Amino acid sequence: MSDATTEGIHVHVESEYVEERSNPRDNYYFFAYRVTISNVGDQPAQLISRVWIITDSQGDEERVEGPGVVGEQPLLAPGQSFEYTSFCPLRTEFGTMHGTYRMVRPGGESFDAVIAPFSLETPNAVN
């Protein structure tokens, strides 16, 4: 689980191992993560893009970036939240993810909302 707040944007993430979509014999471990982005500040902000850094237990790192999340660029007024679920396959039993969401205010100023590191791990992983 991870929690971080940047300029009034709170990002909460929980992850879980998805056994039925994994195949350990082929070094394929599938994880789901649920993200809740909440505007706890007093100004609107729109999520424009994302950057994820995914690191497996061997130290191999992958950078994933692109517009929006799950095909959307939500505008969050103060007090509003946006929730989505996404997935991440790994070649090892555990790893980590962290990153940022690029947010833009109505006046055009932008900032990166931090996604604090969280773990991806199978139930019996030893790290």
C-alpha positions in Angstrom: 0.0 0.0 0.0 1.2 3.6 -0.6 -0.1 7.0 0.2 1.3 10.4 -0.9 -0.1 13.9 -1.1 1.3 16.6 -3.4 -0.2 20.0 -3.7 -3.6 18.8 -2.5 -3.7 15.6 -4.6 -3.7 12.5 -2.5 -2.7 9.2 -4.3 -3.5 5.9 -2.5 -2.5 2.5 -4.1 -3.2 -1.0 -3.1 -1.8 -4.0 -4.9 -2.6 -7.8 -5.0 -1.2 -10.9 -6.7 -3.6 -12.4 -9.3 -2.8 -16.2 -9.1 -5.3 -17.3 -11.8 -3.5 -15.1 -14.4 0.0 -16.0 -13.3 2.2 -18.8 -14.5 5.2 -19.3 -12.2 6.7 -22.1 -14.3 7.2 -19.5 -17.0 8.3 -16.8 -14.6 5.1 -14.8 -15.2 3.6 -13.2 -12.2 0.5 -11.0 -12.6 -0.5 -8.2 -10.2 -3.5 -5.9 -10.0 -3.3 -2.5 -8.4 -6.2 -0.1 -7.4 -5.5 3.6 -7.4 -7.6 6.3 -5.7 -6.7 9.9 -6.6 -8.4 12.4 -4.4 -8.4 16.2 -4.5 -8.0 17.1 -0.8 -6.9 20.6 -1.7 -8.9 23.8 -2.6 -8.1 24.0 -6.3 -9.2 21.9 -9.3 -6.6 19.8 -11.1 -6.7 17.6 -14.2 -4.6 14.5 -14.6 -2.9 14.8 -17.9 -0.3 12.0 -18.0 1.5 9.4 -16.0 5.0 7.9 -15.4 5.5 4.6 -13.8 8.8 3.0 -12.8 8.5 -0.7 -12.4 11.4 -2.6 -10.8 11.6 -6.4 -10.4 13.5 -8.2 -7.7 16.5 -8.6 -10.0 16.8 -4.8 -10.3 15.5 -4.7 -13.9 13.6 -1.4 -14.3 10.9 -0.5 -16.8 9.6 3.1 -17.4 6.0 3.3 -18.6 4.6 6.7 -19.6 1.6 8.0 -21.5 -1.4 10.2 -21.5 -4.0 9.9 -18.8 -4.9 6.7 -17.0 -7.1 3.9 -18.4 -8.0 6.1 -21.3 -9.2 9.1 -19.2 -7.8 12.4 -18.1 -10.0 13.1 -15.1 -10.6 16.6 -13.8 -10.9 16.6 -10.0 -12.7 19.4 -8.3 -11.9 19.9 -4.6 -13.4 16.9 -2.7 -13.7 14.7 -5.7 -11.9 11.3 -6.3 -11.2 9.1 -9.2 -10.5 5.4 -8.9 -9.3 2.8 -11.3 -7.7 -0.6 -11.5 -4.8 -1.6 -13.7 -2.4 -4.5 -14.0 1.3 -5.2 -14.1 3.1 -8.5 -15.1 6.5 -9.3 -13.6 9.1 -11.9 -14.4 9.9 -12.3 -10.7 7.9 -13.1 -7.5 8.2 -9.5 -6.2 9.0 -6.0 -7.3 8.0 -2.4 -6.7 6.2 0.4 -8.5 6.3 4.2 -8.1 5.8 7.2 -10.2 4.0 10.5 -10.8 0.9 11.9 -12.3 1.3 15.2 -14.2 -1.5 17.5 -13.0 -2.6 20.8 -14.5 -4.6 23.6 -12.8 -7.2 25.6 -14.7 -4.7 28.5 -14.9 -2.2 26.3 -16.8 0.3 25.7 -14.0 1.4 22.0 -13.7 2.9 19.8 -11.1 3.8 16.2 -10.6 1.7 14.3 -8.0 3.9 11.7 -6.4 2.9 8.0 -6.4 4.8 6.6 -3.4 6.5 3.2 -3.8 4.5 0.1 -3.2 5.3 -3.6 -3.5 4.1 -6.3 -5.9 4.6 -9.6 -4.2 3.3 -13.1 -4.3 1.9 -14.5 -1.0 5.0 -16.6 -0.3 7.7 -14.4 -1.7 10.8 -13.8 0.3 12.5 -10.5 -0.4 
